[in-house]
């Protein structure tokens, strides 16, 4: 009876969540449909943009519902807020149309916006309220992991059922698993999560119940997480004290380590805000004061890295986060957790600043990197009257700066709008021709290997009309000779394989083991070096290497090829399709 009652309550909670968050439910359903279409068919146009738009729509609708419940009772206001959420989601979709398909700008900007909206969802119920931000944060934290746990358990059960059905009854398509995960984690888990969020100013008794600490969570935070953070703090402080010197400030390990540490401290501080425990009290009294100097170290290190590498969008976010962490440490020290809502407002404000032009991370870093590259080129008389001149006699430091800056601008799709960089410029294949020196010798020390990856544009179809047989083969410079099974083509027996000793490459042999065709790996590497895999992959034509003789033909089509070069030595591995054809 208890199990039946609990199932009934859970179902009622899900129905209540749908009625309470109708627009959110629609956005979640739209997200699941887009995901389902992507699972079912490859090359679904606009998938990324639609997915990100619906995710933003989900979060906007949650904030809108929270604002309605906190400030209004008129049903018309609810639908006006919902309409505003839809309009804002549509505007966000339109802003993405102008961005390149493979630019990281879209995903980073969406991630930052999502963070701001999640914080707003937690903060809105506490505005001018007797409830604290810490309490709302704890409720959301517990609801998230509860829904995630139930979603994972259900997914495990569904996977076992599908596996048993596939083995014992009939074949189950492999797409059934991602479809099941899509429904469970995009529809069920979020709605179950929302069913655990109380109406703060209606169900105050339920709020009081949900902010209670379970013994398990108290032990986890007070006796496991906080001691571990304390030990790590001692190690971090000792590292800083023992290694303060010039190189210390530009150590690539320092910056991410300090950022990660400060994030963990702030998260644990806010999470434990309502926990009454002696260890937690010591943590909240001491750690804000420890946080301040450590974050100052991190911010100084970031500014020094700017002097060395210029301002990129990632360093913009790091510095902005450093400012946030410093102010948070001061507030934690002064108010002792009573004003954590102010920290939430600060985080939301800085997040919005970082993604809204012209002061956003991408606009600022784009201007900074472009100006830095232009300055060093003019100083070295490489850029003259808007034209780049090939040179070789410049300092190693300037070579590295030119290489790194150009690489960043190329990866961010900014080179297309710089008038003095050639049209359709490819960093991998055009840099040396344009600037006069290799980018790899400049970006890395000579004893550090350089890596290049090539892959075939998957959206382009393969022409197999002139071939009789196709096999897939993995290969590498450290692989032994590999042979596929014997091929029987038009009554004749052939053998196809990979040769690694002596000559390295792919061969086709007859039944007497006489070589008919051979495609060497040196030819493939030489041709690939002239290609730019870029963000869309190399074309079908450039990925295909062919050989013919006496009516026999063989084609090697690259799926992916990884090349490592170090001190003149090349190491490689890859995956190919090999097609064989025999004329009548």
C-alpha positions as CSV (number, residue, x, y, z in Angstrom):
1,X,0.0,0.0,0.0
2,X,2.8,2.4,0.9
3,X,4.5,1.8,-2.5
4,X,1.2,2.3,-4.3
5,X,0.6,5.5,-2.4
6,X,4.1,6.8,-3.2
7,X,3.7,6.0,-6.9
8,X,0.4,7.9,-6.8
9,X,1.9,10.9,-5.1
10,X,4.8,10.9,-7.6
11,X,2.4,10.8,-10.6
12,X,0.3,13.6,-9.0
13,X,3.4,15.6,-8.5
14,X,4.4,15.2,-12.2
15,X,0.9,16.2,-13.3
16,X,1.1,19.2,-10.9
17,X,4.5,20.2,-12.3
18,X,3.1,20.2,-15.9
19,X,0.2,22.4,-14.9
20,X,2.4,24.7,-12.9
21,X,5.0,25.0,-15.6
22,X,3.1,24.6,-18.9
23,X,5.4,26.6,-21.1
24,X,8.5,24.8,-19.6
25,X,6.8,21.5,-20.5
26,X,6.3,22.6,-24.1
27,X,9.9,23.7,-24.4
28,X,11.1,20.4,-22.9
29,X,8.9,18.5,-25.4
30,X,10.3,20.6,-28.2
31,X,13.8,19.8,-27.0
32,X,13.1,16.1,-26.9
33,X,11.6,16.2,-30.4
34,X,14.7,17.9,-31.8
35,X,16.9,15.4,-30.1
36,X,14.8,12.5,-31.4
37,X,15.0,13.8,-35.0
38,X,18.8,14.1,-34.6
39,X,19.0,10.5,-33.3
40,X,16.8,9.2,-36.0
41,X,18.5,10.9,-39.0
42,X,21.9,12.3,-39.6
43,X,22.6,15.8,-40.9
44,X,19.6,17.4,-39.2
45,X,19.8,21.1,-40.2
46,X,19.6,23.7,-37.5
47,X,19.9,21.1,-34.7
48,X,22.4,23.0,-32.6
49,X,20.6,26.3,-32.9
50,X,17.1,24.8,-32.2
51,X,18.5,22.8,-29.2
52,X,20.2,25.8,-27.6
53,X,17.1,28.0,-28.2
54,X,14.8,25.5,-26.5
55,X,17.2,25.1,-23.6
56,X,17.2,28.9,-23.2
57,X,13.5,28.9,-23.5
58,X,13.2,26.3,-20.7
59,X,15.2,28.5,-18.3
60,X,13.5,31.7,-19.3
61,X,10.1,30.1,-18.7
62,X,11.2,28.9,-15.3
63,X,12.4,32.4,-14.3
64,X,9.1,33.9,-15.6
65,X,7.0,31.4,-13.6
66,X,9.1,32.2,-10.5
67,X,8.5,35.9,-11.0
68,X,4.8,35.4,-11.3
69,X,4.6,33.3,-8.2
70,X,6.6,35.8,-6.2
71,X,5.0,39.1,-7.3
72,X,1.6,38.4,-9.0
73,X,-1.6,36.6,-8.6
74,X,-3.4,37.8,-11.7
75,X,-3.5,35.0,-14.3
76,X,-3.0,37.6,-17.1
77,X,0.4,38.5,-15.8
78,X,1.4,34.9,-15.9
79,X,0.7,34.7,-19.6
80,X,2.3,38.0,-20.3
81,X,5.5,36.8,-18.6
82,X,5.2,33.5,-20.6
83,X,4.8,35.4,-23.9
84,X,7.9,37.5,-23.0
85,X,9.9,34.3,-22.5
86,X,8.9,33.0,-25.9
87,X,9.8,36.3,-27.5
88,X,13.2,36.4,-25.8
89,X,13.9,32.8,-26.9
90,X,13.0,33.8,-30.5
91,X,15.3,36.8,-30.3
92,X,18.1,34.6,-29.1
93,X,17.5,32.2,-32.0
94,X,17.8,35.1,-34.4
95,X,21.1,36.3,-32.8
96,X,22.6,32.9,-33.6
97,X,21.7,33.0,-37.3
98,X,24.6,35.3,-38.0
99,X,27.2,33.2,-36.3
100,X,29.2,30.5,-38.1
101,X,28.1,26.9,-37.7
102,X,31.3,25.8,-36.1
103,X,32.1,28.8,-33.9
104,X,32.5,28.2,-30.2
105,X,30.9,31.6,-29.6
106,X,27.3,30.2,-29.7
107,X,27.9,27.4,-27.2
108,X,29.9,29.5,-24.7
109,X,27.5,32.4,-24.9
110,X,24.6,30.0,-24.3
111,X,26.4,28.4,-21.4
112,X,27.0,31.7,-19.7
113,X,23.4,32.8,-20.2
114,X,22.1,29.5,-18.9
115,X,24.2,30.0,-15.7
116,X,22.7,33.4,-15.2
117,X,19.2,32.1,-15.7
118,X,19.7,29.1,-13.3
119,X,21.0,31.5,-10.6
120,X,17.9,33.8,-11.3
121,X,15.6,30.8,-10.9
122,X,17.1,30.1,-7.5
123,X,17.2,33.8,-6.5
124,X,13.8,35.1,-7.6
125,X,11.8,33.4,-4.9
126,X,14.0,35.0,-2.2
127,X,13.5,38.6,-3.3
128,X,12.1,40.6,-0.4
129,X,11.3,37.4,1.3
130,X,11.9,35.8,4.6
131,X,13.5,32.9,2.7
132,X,17.2,33.1,2.1
133,X,19.1,32.4,-1.1
134,X,21.0,29.6,0.8
135,X,17.6,27.9,1.5
136,X,16.5,28.1,-2.1
137,X,19.9,26.9,-3.3
138,X,19.7,23.9,-1.0
139,X,16.2,23.0,-2.2
140,X,17.3,23.1,-5.9
141,X,20.5,21.2,-5.1
142,X,18.6,18.4,-3.4
143,X,15.9,18.3,-6.1
144,X,18.5,18.2,-8.9
145,X,20.4,15.2,-7.6
146,X,17.2,13.4,-6.5
147,X,15.8,13.7,-10.0
148,X,19.1,12.7,-11.6
149,X,19.3,9.6,-9.4
150,X,15.8,8.5,-10.3
151,X,16.5,9.2,-13.9
152,X,19.7,7.1,-13.9
153,X,17.9,4.2,-12.1
154,X,15.1,4.2,-14.7
155,X,17.6,4.4,-17.5
156,X,19.4,1.4,-16.1
157,X,16.2,-0.5,-15.9
158,X,15.1,0.4,-19.4
159,X,18.5,-0.5,-20.8
160,X,18.3,-4.0,-19.1
161,X,14.8,-4.5,-20.6
162,X,15.9,-3.5,-24.1
163,X,19.0,-5.7,-23.8
164,X,17.0,-8.7,-22.7
165,X,14.5,-8.1,-25.4
166,X,17.2,-7.9,-28.0
167,X,18.9,-11.1,-26.8
168,X,15.8,-13.2,-26.1
169,X,13.0,-12.1,-28.3
170,X,13.8,-9.9,-31.3
171,X,16.4,-7.4,-32.5
172,X,16.2,-4.0,-31.0
173,X,17.6,-1.1,-33.0
174,X,20.6,0.6,-31.4
175,X,18.7,3.9,-31.6
176,X,16.3,2.7,-28.9
177,X,18.8,3.4,-26.2
178,X,19.4,7.1,-27.1
179,X,15.7,7.6,-27.6
180,X,15.0,6.2,-24.2
181,X,17.7,8.4,-22.6
182,X,16.2,11.4,-24.5
183,X,12.7,10.8,-23.0
184,X,14.0,10.1,-19.5
185,X,16.6,12.9,-19.1
186,X,14.9,15.6,-21.2
187,X,11.3,15.1,-20.2
188,X,10.9,12.9,-17.1
189,X,13.9,14.0,-15.0
190,X,13.3,17.8,-15.4
191,X,9.6,17.5,-14.7
192,X,10.3,15.3,-11.6
193,X,12.8,18.0,-10.6
194,X,10.2,20.7,-10.9
195,X,7.7,18.6,-8.9
196,X,10.2,18.9,-6.0
197,X,10.3,22.7,-6.1
198,X,7.7,24.1,-3.7
199,X,5.7,27.3,-4.0
200,X,7.7,29.3,-1.6
201,X,5.1,31.7,-0.4
202,X,2.1,29.3,-0.6
203,X,3.5,26.0,0.8
204,X,5.7,27.4,3.6
205,X,5.4,24.2,5.6
206,X,6.7,22.2,2.6
207,X,9.6,24.7,2.2
208,X,10.6,24.2,5.9
209,X,10.5,20.4,5.3
210,X,12.7,20.6,2.2
211,X,15.4,22.8,3.7
212,X,16.0,20.2,6.5
213,X,19.4,18.5,6.2
214,X,19.4,14.7,6.0
215,X,22.0,13.0,8.1
216,X,23.7,11.6,4.9
217,X,24.0,15.1,3.3
218,X,25.3,16.6,6.6
219,X,28.0,14.0,7.0
220,X,28.9,14.3,3.3
221,X,29.4,18.1,3.5
222,X,30.6,18.6,7.1
223,X,32.8,15.5,7.5
224,X,34.0,14.7,4.0
225,X,33.9,17.6,1.6
226,X,35.0,20.4,4.0
227,X,37.9,18.4,5.5
228,X,39.1,17.6,1.9
229,X,38.9,21.2,0.9
230,X,40.8,22.1,4.1
231,X,43.6,19.7,3.2
232,X,43.8,20.9,-0.3
233,X,44.0,24.5,1.0
234,X,47.0,23.7,3.1
235,X,48.7,22.1,0.1
236,X,47.8,25.0,-2.1
237,X,49.1,27.6,0.3
238,X,52.4,25.7,0.8
239,X,52.8,25.5,-2.9
240,X,52.4,29.2,-3.3
241,X,54.7,30.1,-0.4
242,X,57.5,27.7,-1.6
243,X,57.3,28.7,-5.3
244,X,56.9,32.4,-5.5
245,X,59.2,33.6,-8.2
246,X,59.0,35.1,-11.6
247,X,58.0,31.8,-13.4
248,X,55.4,31.1,-10.8
249,X,53.1,33.9,-12.0
250,X,53.0,32.6,-15.5
251,X,52.8,28.9,-14.6
252,X,50.1,27.3,-16.8
253,X,49.1,25.1,-13.9
254,X,48.5,27.9,-11.4
255,X,45.5,29.7,-13.0
256,X,43.1,26.7,-13.6
257,X,44.1,25.3,-10.2
258,X,43.2,28.5,-8.3
259,X,40.0,29.1,-10.3
260,X,38.8,25.5,-9.5
261,X,39.7,25.9,-5.9
262,X,37.8,29.2,-5.5
263,X,34.7,27.7,-7.3
264,X,34.6,24.8,-4.9
265,X,35.0,27.0,-1.8
266,X,32.2,29.4,-2.9
267,X,29.9,26.5,-3.9
268,X,30.4,24.7,-0.5
269,X,30.0,28.0,1.4
270,X,26.6,28.7,-0.2
271,X,25.5,25.1,0.0
272,X,26.2,24.9,3.8
273,X,24.7,28.2,4.5
274,X,21.8,26.7,6.5
275,X,23.7,23.8,8.1
276,X,24.3,24.1,11.8
277,X,27.5,22.3,12.6
278,X,30.7,23.3,14.4
279,X,33.0,22.2,11.6
280,X,30.8,24.1,9.1
281,X,30.9,27.2,11.4
282,X,34.7,27.2,11.4
283,X,34.7,26.8,7.6
284,X,32.4,29.7,7.1
285,X,34.4,31.9,9.5
286,X,37.9,31.1,8.2
287,X,37.6,30.3,4.5
288,X,36.3,33.6,3.1
289,X,39.5,35.2,4.5
290,X,41.6,32.5,3.0
291,X,39.8,32.8,-0.3
292,X,40.7,36.5,-0.8
293,X,44.5,36.2,-1.1
294,X,44.3,33.1,-3.2
295,X,41.9,34.7,-5.6
296,X,44.1,37.8,-5.7
297,X,47.0,35.5,-6.7
298,X,44.8,34.0,-9.5
299,X,43.8,37.4,-10.8
300,X,47.4,38.7,-10.8
301,X,48.5,35.6,-12.6
302,X,45.8,36.1,-15.2
303,X,46.8,39.7,-15.8
304,X,50.4,38.6,-16.3
305,X,49.3,36.0,-18.8
306,X,47.6,38.8,-20.7
307,X,50.9,40.6,-21.1
308,X,52.4,37.4,-22.5
309,X,49.5,36.1,-24.7
310,X,47.0,39.0,-25.0
311,X,43.4,38.9,-24.0
312,X,41.4,35.9,-25.2
313,X,37.8,35.2,-24.3
314,X,38.8,32.4,-21.9
315,X,41.1,34.8,-20.0
316,X,38.3,37.5,-20.0
317,X,36.1,35.0,-18.2
318,X,38.8,34.1,-15.8
319,X,39.5,37.7,-14.9
320,X,35.8,38.5,-14.6
321,X,35.4,35.5,-12.3
322,X,38.4,36.7,-10.3
323,X,36.5,40.0,-9.7
324,X,33.4,38.1,-8.7
325,X,35.3,35.8,-6.3
326,X,37.1,38.8,-4.6
327,X,33.9,40.7,-4.0
328,X,32.2,37.5,-2.8
329,X,35.0,36.8,-0.4
330,X,34.6,40.3,1.0
331,X,30.9,39.9,1.4
332,X,31.2,36.5,3.0
333,X,33.7,38.0,5.5
334,X,31.5,41.0,6.4
335,X,28.0,39.6,6.4
336,X,28.9,35.9,7.3
337,X,26.4,34.4,4.8
338,X,23.5,36.7,5.5
339,X,23.7,38.5,2.1
340,X,24.4,35.6,-0.2
341,X,21.6,36.9,-2.4
342,X,23.8,39.9,-3.3
343,X,26.4,37.4,-4.5
344,X,23.8,35.9,-6.8
345,X,22.9,39.3,-8.2
346,X,26.6,40.0,-8.8
347,X,27.1,36.7,-10.6
348,X,24.1,37.3,-12.8
349,X,25.2,40.9,-13.6
350,X,28.7,39.9,-14.6
351,X,27.4,37.0,-16.7
352,X,25.2,39.3,-18.7
353,X,28.0,41.8,-19.1
354,X,30.2,39.1,-20.5
355,X,27.9,38.2,-23.3
356,X,26.4,41.5,-24.4
357,X,28.3,43.5,-27.1
358,X,30.3,45.6,-27.2
359,X,31.9,44.8,-23.8
360,X,31.3,41.0,-24.1
361,X,34.2,38.5,-23.9
362,X,34.2,37.9,-27.7
363,X,34.1,41.5,-28.9
364,X,36.8,42.6,-26.4
365,X,39.1,39.6,-27.1
366,X,38.6,39.9,-30.9
367,X,39.7,43.6,-30.8
368,X,42.5,42.8,-28.5
369,X,43.9,39.9,-30.5
370,X,43.5,41.7,-33.8
371,X,45.3,44.8,-32.5
372,X,48.0,42.8,-31.0
373,X,48.7,40.9,-34.2
374,X,48.6,44.1,-36.3
375,X,51.0,45.8,-33.9
376,X,53.6,43.1,-34.0
377,X,53.4,42.8,-37.8
378,X,53.9,46.5,-38.2
379,X,56.8,46.6,-35.8
380,X,58.5,43.8,-37.7
381,X,57.7,45.4,-41.1
382,X,55.6,42.4,-42.1
383,X,52.4,44.5,-42.6
384,X,53.1,47.3,-45.0
385,X,50.3,49.4,-46.6
386,X,47.8,46.7,-45.8
387,X,49.8,43.9,-47.4
388,X,51.6,41.1,-45.6
389,X,55.2,40.6,-46.6
390,X,57.0,37.2,-46.1
391,X,59.9,37.4,-43.7
392,X,62.1,35.0,-41.8
393,X,64.4,37.2,-39.8
394,X,62.3,38.0,-36.7
395,X,62.7,37.1,-33.0
396,X,61.5,33.8,-31.7
397,X,59.2,35.6,-29.2
398,X,57.5,37.6,-32.1
399,X,57.2,34.4,-34.1
400,X,55.4,32.7,-31.3
401,X,53.2,35.7,-30.7
402,X,52.2,35.9,-34.4
403,X,51.6,32.1,-34.6
404,X,49.5,32.0,-31.4
405,X,47.5,35.1,-32.1
406,X,46.8,34.1,-35.7
407,X,45.8,30.6,-34.5
408,X,43.3,32.0,-32.0
409,X,41.7,34.4,-34.6
410,X,41.5,31.5,-37.1
411,X,39.9,29.1,-34.7
412,X,37.3,31.8,-33.7
413,X,36.5,32.5,-37.3
414,X,37.7,36.1,-37.0
415,X,40.3,36.0,-39.8
416,X,37.5,36.2,-42.4
417,X,36.8,39.8,-41.4
418,X,40.4,41.0,-41.3
419,X,41.1,42.8,-44.6
420,X,44.8,42.3,-44.7
421,X,44.6,38.5,-44.2
422,X,44.1,36.7,-47.5
423,X,40.6,35.5,-48.3
424,X,39.8,31.8,-47.4
425,X,43.0,31.8,-45.3
426,X,43.7,28.4,-43.7
427,X,46.0,28.4,-40.7
428,X,47.2,24.9,-41.3
429,X,48.0,25.1,-45.0
430,X,48.5,28.8,-45.7
431,X,50.3,30.2,-42.7
432,X,53.9,29.5,-43.8
433,X,53.2,30.7,-47.3
434,X,51.7,34.0,-46.1
435,X,54.1,34.8,-43.2
436,X,57.3,33.1,-44.4
437,X,57.9,30.7,-41.4
438,X,56.3,27.6,-40.0
439,X,53.7,28.1,-37.3
440,X,54.6,24.9,-35.5
441,X,58.2,25.8,-34.9
442,X,57.1,29.0,-33.3
443,X,54.1,27.8,-31.3
444,X,56.0,24.9,-29.7
445,X,59.5,24.2,-28.5
446,X,61.4,21.9,-30.9
447,X,61.4,18.9,-28.6
448,X,57.6,19.1,-28.1
449,X,55.6,17.1,-30.6
450,X,53.1,18.8,-32.9
451,X,49.8,17.2,-33.7
452,X,47.6,17.4,-36.7
453,X,44.3,15.6,-37.3
454,X,42.5,15.1,-40.6
455,X,39.0,13.8,-41.1
456,X,36.7,13.3,-44.0
457,X,33.6,15.5,-44.4
458,X,31.0,13.0,-43.3
459,X,28.1,14.8,-45.1
460,X,29.6,14.1,-48.5
461,X,28.5,10.8,-50.1
462,X,31.0,8.2,-51.3
463,X,30.9,7.0,-54.9
464,X,31.2,3.2,-54.9
465,X,29.7,2.5,-58.3
466,X,33.0,1.3,-59.9
467,X,34.0,-1.0,-57.1
468,X,33.0,-4.5,-56.1
469,X,34.2,-4.8,-52.5
470,X,34.7,-2.4,-49.5
471,X,36.3,-3.1,-46.1
472,X,37.2,-0.8,-43.1
473,X,40.7,-1.0,-41.7
474,X,42.5,0.6,-38.7
475,X,46.2,1.2,-39.1
476,X,49.2,2.9,-37.6
477,X,53.0,3.1,-37.7
478,X,53.2,0.8,-34.6
479,X,50.9,-1.8,-36.1
480,X,52.0,-5.2,-37.3
481,X,51.1,-6.3,-40.9
482,X,47.4,-6.7,-41.1
483,X,45.3,-8.6,-43.6
484,X,41.6,-8.7,-44.1
485,X,39.8,-11.9,-45.0
486,X,40.2,-13.2,-48.5
487,X,38.1,-11.4,-51.1
488,X,36.3,-13.4,-53.8
489,X,35.6,-11.1,-56.7
490,X,34.3,-12.4,-60.0
491,X,35.6,-15.9,-59.3
492,X,39.1,-14.7,-58.4
493,X,40.7,-14.6,-54.9
494,X,42.5,-11.5,-53.6
495,X,44.0,-10.4,-50.4
496,X,43.8,-6.9,-49.0
497,X,45.9,-5.5,-46.1
498,X,48.3,-3.2,-44.4
499,X,52.0,-3.5,-44.6
500,X,54.2,-1.9,-41.9
501,X,57.6,-3.4,-42.4
502,X,59.8,-2.3,-45.3
503,X,57.3,-0.3,-47.3
504,X,54.4,1.1,-45.3
505,X,51.1,1.2,-47.0
506,X,48.0,-0.7,-48.3
507,X,48.3,-3.5,-50.8
508,X,46.1,-5.7,-53.0
509,X,47.6,-9.2,-53.8
510,X,46.4,-12.1,-55.9
511,X,46.0,-15.7,-54.8
512,X,49.7,-16.4,-55.5
513,X,50.6,-13.6,-53.1
514,X,51.8,-11.4,-56.0
515,X,51.4,-7.7,-55.4
516,X,48.9,-6.1,-57.8
517,X,48.4,-2.6,-56.4
518,X,50.0,-0.6,-53.6
519,X,49.3,2.8,-52.1
520,X,52.1,4.1,-49.8
521,X,51.6,6.0,-46.6
522,X,54.2,8.6,-47.6
523,X,52.0,9.6,-50.5
524,X,49.0,9.9,-48.2
525,X,50.9,12.0,-45.6
526,X,52.3,14.3,-48.2
527,X,48.9,15.0,-49.7
528,X,47.2,15.4,-46.4
529,X,49.7,18.0,-45.2
530,X,48.6,20.1,-48.1
531,X,45.0,19.8,-47.0
532,X,43.1,21.7,-44.2
533,X,40.8,19.5,-42.2
534,X,39.4,22.6,-40.6
535,X,36.0,22.5,-38.9
536,X,34.2,20.8,-41.8
537,X,36.7,18.1,-42.7
538,X,38.6,17.5,-45.9
539,X,36.6,16.9,-49.1
540,X,35.8,13.5,-50.4
541,X,38.2,14.1,-53.3
542,X,41.2,15.0,-51.1
543,X,40.5,12.1,-48.7
544,X,40.6,9.6,-51.6
545,X,43.8,7.9,-52.8
546,X,43.6,5.6,-55.8
547,X,45.7,3.1,-57.8
548,X,44.8,1.1,-61.0
549,X,46.6,-1.5,-63.1
550,X,45.4,-4.0,-65.7
551,X,41.7,-3.6,-64.9
552,X,42.2,-3.8,-61.2
553,X,41.5,-0.7,-59.0
554,X,41.9,0.2,-55.4
555,X,40.9,3.3,-53.5
556,X,41.8,4.3,-49.9
557,X,39.4,6.7,-48.4
558,X,40.5,8.4,-45.1
559,X,37.9,8.6,-42.3
560,X,40.4,10.1,-39.9
561,X,44.2,10.4,-39.7
562,X,46.2,11.6,-36.7
563,X,49.8,12.7,-37.4
564,X,52.4,13.5,-34.7
565,X,55.7,15.1,-35.8
566,X,58.7,15.4,-33.5
567,X,62.3,16.1,-34.4
568,X,61.7,15.0,-38.0
569,X,60.0,11.7,-37.0
570,X,56.4,11.0,-37.9
571,X,54.0,8.9,-35.9
572,X,50.5,8.2,-37.2
573,X,47.3,6.2,-36.9
574,X,44.0,6.3,-38.7
575,X,40.9,4.6,-40.0
576,X,40.1,4.1,-43.7
577,X,37.7,2.5,-46.1
578,X,39.4,0.4,-48.8
579,X,37.5,-0.3,-52.0
580,X,38.5,-2.8,-54.7
581,X,37.2,-3.1,-58.2
582,X,37.9,-5.7,-61.0
583,X,36.8,-5.1,-64.6
584,X,35.0,-7.9,-66.4
